[in-house]
């Protein structure tokens, strides 16, 4: 802030000669009143006052433009030569409701707020008109401030909606691109499966691509990582609740297999508990197979719950937004298993919906990861039920 060559007592700018503030005053009276102000200049980007500061003065713009903003991205208005700013706070005594910043080189005149208010009224009486006029000014200032706040809330709501739409558009584009790439690679995947006799390499490759692309999408979104479940806040409690809620499913799966063995002749010779994948003679060796499962389960949950469901949860509205996000994310994730078989893709949906419900309930990715590991290891490596994990 720099004082100009026209300081207190200097002649006012011609821009202010016919200002409505001085309507009814003679030229000499207006000049005398303006002389009580102090002129100075600001360079573009310099702040005149900030939101929350004390309103002890007001200003008249002589040259240049001043922008009024609530934050760097929300400019409420731009004021030019002849405009007044800051008087409302002086009248009602409230703190500055916004920040004022020079948009262009600015010449402005500062006035002490006391010149707008009548002198204190003695306790024994005083000018009744002055008291009523002061109260009227304060009432109108409060109404104007309330109107500005409502208008700002509408602007912020529109800005939030536009950001949501932009993010939804980006997410949709990324999701479509990923699914198209997956669809085009299915033939290549089938070739790999036929030659190796194992779908694991293609599945792992797809998972790596999905994880990388979706993590890049999350970083570009600008949203807090916690929206995607990437948080440790309350993690021990969330993981404990997830484990407890998973225990009944272990009992249900055990009962389901026992019933199948008892009722289906083709399964009558099957043992209730199978540990074939845990023995070293299993493909890849039992311990290595188990280790790979433990390593890739968090990646699967990041894709299905964190990236897909977490993103959809931000865009969908209404009381059932969480349920819609859960269903859509599971359908998208299940479709990425079609290279294995349609039956397998359908089989991963029921447990996925449960883990999606856990994610919606706890809002932390570690909860479905713990449940997925418990349920998947028990079902696949102990009961011998494929496809659950």
C-alpha positions as CSV (number, residue, x, y, z in Angstrom):
1,X,0.0,0.0,0.0
2,X,1.4,3.4,-1.0
3,X,0.2,6.9,-0.3
4,X,-0.5,8.8,-3.5
5,X,0.5,12.3,-4.4
6,X,-3.0,13.3,-3.4
7,X,-3.2,12.7,0.3
8,X,-5.5,14.0,3.0
9,X,-6.8,17.4,2.1
10,X,-6.0,17.1,-1.6
11,X,-8.5,17.7,-4.4
12,X,-10.7,14.7,-5.1
13,X,-10.7,12.8,-8.4
14,X,-13.3,14.0,-11.0
15,X,-14.7,10.5,-11.0
16,X,-16.3,11.2,-7.6
17,X,-17.6,14.7,-8.3
18,X,-21.1,13.4,-9.1
19,X,-21.2,10.4,-6.8
20,X,-24.7,9.6,-5.4
21,X,-23.1,9.7,-1.9
22,X,-22.9,13.4,-2.3
23,X,-26.3,14.1,-3.8
24,X,-27.7,17.3,-2.3
25,X,-24.3,18.7,-1.3
26,X,-22.6,21.6,-2.9
27,X,-19.3,21.2,-4.7
28,X,-17.5,22.8,-1.8
29,X,-19.3,20.6,0.7
30,X,-18.5,17.4,-1.3
31,X,-14.8,18.5,-1.7
32,X,-14.5,19.2,2.0
33,X,-16.0,15.9,2.9
34,X,-13.7,14.0,0.5
35,X,-10.7,15.9,1.9
36,X,-11.2,14.0,5.1
37,X,-10.2,10.8,3.3
38,X,-6.7,9.6,2.5
39,X,-5.8,8.5,-1.0
40,X,-3.4,5.7,-1.7
41,X,-2.6,3.2,-4.5
42,X,-2.5,-0.6,-4.7
43,X,-0.9,-2.9,-7.3
44,X,-2.8,-5.8,-8.9
45,X,-3.1,-8.7,-6.4
46,X,-2.6,-6.5,-3.3
47,X,-5.3,-7.0,-0.6
48,X,-7.2,-4.0,0.7
49,X,-8.8,-5.9,3.6
50,X,-9.4,-9.5,4.5
51,X,-12.5,-11.4,5.6
52,X,-12.9,-11.3,9.4
53,X,-11.0,-8.1,10.0
54,X,-12.5,-5.2,12.0
55,X,-14.7,-2.8,10.0
56,X,-13.3,0.5,11.1
57,X,-13.2,2.3,7.8
58,X,-14.7,2.4,4.3
59,X,-13.3,3.3,0.9
60,X,-14.2,5.0,-2.4
61,X,-12.6,3.8,-5.6
62,X,-11.1,6.6,-7.7
63,X,-9.3,4.7,-10.4
64,X,-9.0,1.0,-11.3
65,X,-10.9,-2.1,-10.3
66,X,-11.4,-3.9,-7.0
67,X,-12.6,-7.5,-6.7
68,X,-14.6,-8.8,-3.7
69,X,-14.1,-12.5,-3.0
70,X,-14.8,-15.1,-0.4
71,X,-12.0,-17.3,-1.4
72,X,-9.5,-17.3,-4.3
73,X,-12.0,-19.2,-6.5
74,X,-15.2,-17.4,-5.6
75,X,-15.3,-13.8,-6.8
76,X,-18.5,-12.2,-5.7
77,X,-18.3,-8.9,-7.7
78,X,-15.9,-6.4,-9.3
79,X,-16.1,-2.7,-8.4
80,X,-14.9,0.2,-10.5
81,X,-14.4,4.0,-10.2
82,X,-16.9,5.7,-8.1
83,X,-17.9,2.6,-6.1
84,X,-17.9,2.5,-2.3
85,X,-16.8,-0.6,-0.3
86,X,-16.7,-1.4,3.4
87,X,-19.4,1.0,4.7
88,X,-21.8,-1.8,5.6
89,X,-19.5,-3.2,8.3
90,X,-18.9,0.3,9.7
91,X,-22.7,0.8,10.1
92,X,-23.6,-2.5,11.7
93,X,-20.3,-3.0,13.5
94,X,-19.7,-6.5,12.1
95,X,-16.4,-7.9,10.8
96,X,-15.5,-7.8,7.2
97,X,-17.7,-10.4,5.4
98,X,-15.4,-10.8,2.4
99,X,-11.9,-10.0,1.1
100,X,-11.1,-7.0,-1.2
101,X,-8.2,-7.3,-3.6
102,X,-7.0,-5.0,-6.4
103,X,-7.7,-6.5,-9.8
104,X,-5.9,-3.7,-11.7
105,X,-3.7,-0.8,-10.6
106,X,-5.9,0.9,-8.1
107,X,-6.3,4.4,-6.6
108,X,-8.6,4.4,-3.6
109,X,-9.5,6.8,-0.8
110,X,-9.9,5.6,2.8
111,X,-12.3,7.2,5.3
112,X,-12.5,6.6,9.0
113,X,-15.8,4.9,9.8
114,X,-16.7,7.4,12.6
115,X,-17.7,10.0,10.0
116,X,-20.7,7.9,9.0
117,X,-22.0,7.6,12.6
118,X,-23.6,10.3,14.8
119,X,-21.8,11.4,17.9
120,X,-22.6,9.4,21.1
121,X,-25.9,10.5,22.6
122,X,-25.8,11.8,26.2
123,X,-27.8,9.7,28.7
124,X,-30.1,12.6,29.4
125,X,-31.3,12.8,25.8
126,X,-30.1,13.7,22.3
127,X,-31.1,13.9,18.7
128,X,-33.9,11.4,18.3
129,X,-33.6,11.6,14.5
130,X,-29.9,10.7,14.6
131,X,-30.7,7.6,16.8
132,X,-33.5,6.4,14.5
133,X,-31.4,7.0,11.4
134,X,-28.5,5.1,12.9
135,X,-30.8,2.2,13.8
136,X,-32.3,2.3,10.3
137,X,-28.9,2.1,8.7
138,X,-28.0,-0.9,10.9
139,X,-31.2,-2.7,10.0
140,X,-30.7,-2.2,6.3
141,X,-27.1,-3.2,6.6
142,X,-28.1,-6.5,8.3
143,X,-30.7,-7.2,5.6
144,X,-28.1,-6.5,2.9
145,X,-25.5,-8.7,4.6
146,X,-28.1,-11.6,4.9
147,X,-28.9,-11.3,1.2
148,X,-25.3,-11.4,0.3
149,X,-24.8,-14.5,2.4
150,X,-27.7,-16.3,0.8
151,X,-26.4,-15.3,-2.7
152,X,-23.0,-16.6,-1.7
153,X,-24.4,-19.9,-0.5
154,X,-26.2,-20.3,-3.9
155,X,-23.0,-19.5,-5.8
156,X,-21.0,-22.0,-3.6
157,X,-23.7,-24.7,-4.2
158,X,-23.6,-24.1,-8.0
159,X,-19.8,-24.3,-7.9
160,X,-19.9,-27.5,-5.9
161,X,-22.4,-28.9,-8.4
162,X,-20.3,-28.0,-11.4
163,X,-17.2,-29.6,-9.8
164,X,-19.3,-32.7,-9.1
165,X,-20.4,-32.8,-12.8
166,X,-16.8,-32.3,-14.0
167,X,-15.5,-35.1,-11.8
168,X,-18.4,-37.4,-12.8
169,X,-17.5,-36.7,-16.5
170,X,-13.9,-37.6,-15.8
171,X,-14.7,-40.7,-13.9
172,X,-17.1,-41.9,-16.6
173,X,-14.5,-41.3,-19.3
174,X,-11.9,-43.2,-17.3
175,X,-14.3,-46.1,-16.5
176,X,-15.4,-46.4,-20.1
177,X,-11.8,-46.3,-21.4
178,X,-10.8,-49.1,-18.9
179,X,-13.8,-51.3,-19.8
180,X,-13.1,-50.8,-23.5
181,X,-9.5,-51.7,-23.1
182,X,-10.5,-54.8,-21.1
183,X,-13.0,-55.8,-23.7
184,X,-10.5,-55.5,-26.5
185,X,-7.9,-57.5,-24.6
186,X,-10.3,-60.4,-23.8
187,X,-9.2,-62.3,-27.0
188,X,-5.5,-61.8,-26.0
189,X,-6.4,-63.0,-22.5
190,X,-8.0,-66.1,-23.8
191,X,-4.9,-66.9,-25.8
192,X,-2.8,-66.6,-22.7
193,X,-5.2,-68.8,-20.7
194,X,-5.2,-71.4,-23.4
195,X,-1.5,-71.6,-23.6
196,X,-0.7,-71.5,-19.9
197,X,-3.8,-73.3,-18.7
198,X,-4.1,-70.7,-16.0
199,X,-6.1,-67.5,-15.9
200,X,-4.0,-66.0,-13.0
201,X,-1.4,-64.2,-15.2
202,X,-4.1,-62.3,-17.2
203,X,-6.1,-61.6,-14.0
204,X,-3.0,-60.1,-12.3
205,X,-2.2,-58.0,-15.4
206,X,-5.8,-56.6,-15.5
207,X,-5.6,-55.9,-11.8
208,X,-2.3,-54.0,-12.1
209,X,-3.7,-51.9,-14.9
210,X,-6.9,-51.1,-13.0
211,X,-5.0,-50.2,-9.8
212,X,-2.6,-47.9,-11.7
213,X,-5.3,-46.1,-13.7
214,X,-7.7,-45.7,-10.9
215,X,-5.1,-44.4,-8.5
216,X,-4.1,-41.9,-11.1
217,X,-7.7,-40.9,-11.4
218,X,-8.0,-40.4,-7.6
219,X,-4.9,-38.2,-7.5
220,X,-6.3,-36.0,-10.3
221,X,-9.7,-35.7,-8.6
222,X,-8.4,-33.3,-5.9
223,X,-10.8,-34.9,-3.4
224,X,-9.5,-36.0,0.0
225,X,-8.1,-39.5,0.1
226,X,-10.5,-40.3,2.9
227,X,-13.4,-40.2,0.3
228,X,-11.9,-43.3,-1.2
229,X,-11.4,-45.1,2.1
230,X,-7.6,-44.3,2.2
231,X,-7.5,-43.4,5.8
232,X,-6.3,-44.9,9.1
233,X,-8.6,-42.9,11.3
234,X,-10.5,-45.3,13.5
235,X,-8.8,-48.2,11.7
236,X,-8.5,-50.7,14.7
237,X,-12.1,-50.3,15.7
238,X,-13.3,-50.6,12.1
239,X,-11.3,-53.7,11.5
240,X,-12.5,-55.3,14.7
241,X,-16.2,-54.7,13.7
242,X,-15.5,-56.0,10.2
243,X,-14.1,-59.2,11.7
244,X,-17.0,-59.7,14.0
245,X,-19.6,-59.1,11.3
246,X,-17.8,-61.7,9.0
247,X,-17.9,-64.5,11.6
248,X,-21.6,-65.4,10.9
249,X,-20.8,-65.7,7.2
250,X,-18.1,-68.3,8.0
251,X,-20.8,-70.3,9.8
252,X,-23.2,-69.9,7.0
253,X,-20.7,-71.1,4.4
254,X,-19.8,-74.1,6.5
255,X,-23.5,-75.0,6.9
256,X,-24.1,-74.5,3.2
257,X,-21.3,-76.9,2.2
258,X,-22.4,-79.4,4.8
259,X,-26.0,-79.3,3.4
260,X,-24.7,-79.7,-0.2
261,X,-22.6,-82.8,0.8
262,X,-25.7,-84.3,2.6
263,X,-28.2,-83.6,-0.2
264,X,-26.2,-83.9,-3.4
265,X,-25.0,-87.4,-4.3
266,X,-22.2,-86.0,-6.5
267,X,-20.7,-84.4,-3.4
268,X,-21.3,-87.2,-0.9
269,X,-17.6,-88.2,-0.9
270,X,-16.4,-84.6,-0.5
271,X,-14.8,-83.7,2.9
272,X,-16.3,-80.7,4.7
273,X,-12.9,-79.1,5.2
274,X,-10.3,-79.2,2.4
275,X,-6.7,-78.0,2.7
276,X,-5.4,-78.9,-0.7
277,X,-4.4,-75.4,-1.6
278,X,-2.4,-75.0,1.6
279,X,-0.1,-78.0,1.0
280,X,3.2,-77.5,-0.7
281,X,2.1,-79.8,-3.6
282,X,-0.6,-77.3,-4.6
283,X,0.0,-75.1,-7.7
284,X,2.7,-72.5,-7.0
285,X,3.2,-74.2,-3.6
286,X,0.7,-73.7,-0.8
287,X,2.5,-70.9,1.1
288,X,3.2,-68.9,-2.0
289,X,-0.4,-69.2,-3.2
290,X,-1.6,-68.0,0.2
291,X,0.9,-65.1,0.1
292,X,-0.2,-64.0,-3.3
293,X,-3.8,-64.1,-2.2
294,X,-3.0,-61.9,0.8
295,X,-1.1,-59.4,-1.4
296,X,-3.7,-59.1,-4.1
297,X,-6.8,-58.8,-1.8
298,X,-6.0,-55.2,-0.9
299,X,-5.6,-54.4,-4.5
300,X,-9.0,-55.9,-5.4
301,X,-10.6,-53.9,-2.6
302,X,-9.0,-50.7,-3.7
303,X,-10.4,-51.1,-7.2
304,X,-13.9,-52.3,-6.3
305,X,-14.6,-50.4,-3.1
306,X,-12.1,-47.5,-2.9
307,X,-11.9,-46.3,-6.5
308,X,-15.2,-47.5,-8.1
309,X,-17.6,-47.4,-5.1
310,X,-15.9,-44.4,-3.5
311,X,-16.1,-42.4,-6.7
312,X,-19.7,-43.3,-7.4
313,X,-20.6,-42.4,-3.8
314,X,-19.4,-38.8,-4.5
315,X,-21.6,-38.4,-7.6
316,X,-24.9,-40.2,-6.8
317,X,-27.5,-38.3,-4.8
318,X,-30.5,-39.3,-2.7
319,X,-31.1,-41.5,0.4
320,X,-30.0,-44.7,-1.5
321,X,-26.9,-43.3,-3.0
322,X,-24.7,-45.7,-1.0
323,X,-26.7,-48.7,-2.1
324,X,-26.6,-47.6,-5.8
325,X,-22.8,-47.1,-5.6
326,X,-22.4,-50.5,-4.0
327,X,-24.4,-52.3,-6.7
328,X,-22.9,-50.4,-9.7
329,X,-19.3,-50.9,-8.4
330,X,-19.8,-54.6,-7.9
331,X,-21.3,-55.0,-11.4
332,X,-18.4,-53.2,-12.9
333,X,-15.9,-55.2,-10.9
334,X,-17.6,-58.5,-11.6
335,X,-17.6,-57.8,-15.3
336,X,-13.8,-57.6,-15.2
337,X,-13.8,-61.4,-14.3
338,X,-15.6,-62.5,-17.5
339,X,-12.4,-63.8,-19.0
340,X,-12.6,-66.5,-16.4
341,X,-16.2,-67.4,-16.9
342,X,-19.7,-65.9,-16.6
343,X,-20.4,-68.1,-13.6
344,X,-17.3,-67.0,-11.8
345,X,-18.2,-63.3,-12.5
346,X,-21.6,-63.8,-11.0
347,X,-20.2,-65.7,-8.1
348,X,-18.1,-62.8,-6.9
349,X,-21.1,-60.4,-6.7
350,X,-22.8,-61.6,-3.4
351,X,-19.6,-61.4,-1.2
352,X,-18.7,-58.1,-3.0
353,X,-22.1,-56.6,-2.0
354,X,-21.3,-57.5,1.6
355,X,-17.9,-55.9,1.5
356,X,-19.4,-52.9,-0.3
357,X,-21.9,-52.6,2.6
358,X,-19.0,-52.8,5.1
359,X,-17.2,-50.0,3.2
360,X,-20.3,-47.8,3.2
361,X,-20.8,-48.5,6.9
362,X,-17.2,-47.8,8.0
363,X,-16.0,-45.5,5.2
364,X,-12.5,-47.0,5.5
365,X,-10.9,-49.4,3.1
366,X,-9.3,-51.6,5.8
367,X,-12.7,-52.8,6.9
368,X,-13.6,-54.7,3.7
369,X,-10.0,-55.8,3.3
370,X,-10.0,-57.6,6.7
371,X,-13.4,-59.2,6.0
372,X,-12.3,-60.2,2.5
373,X,-9.1,-61.9,3.8
374,X,-11.0,-63.7,6.6
375,X,-13.9,-64.9,4.4
376,X,-11.8,-65.6,1.3
377,X,-9.0,-67.6,3.1
378,X,-11.6,-69.7,5.0
379,X,-13.8,-70.4,2.0
380,X,-11.0,-71.1,-0.6
381,X,-8.2,-72.5,1.5
382,X,-10.2,-74.4,4.2
383,X,-13.6,-75.2,2.8
384,X,-12.4,-75.4,-0.8
385,X,-15.2,-73.2,-2.2
386,X,-13.9,-71.4,-5.3
387,X,-14.8,-67.9,-6.4
388,X,-15.7,-66.4,-3.0
389,X,-12.5,-64.3,-2.9
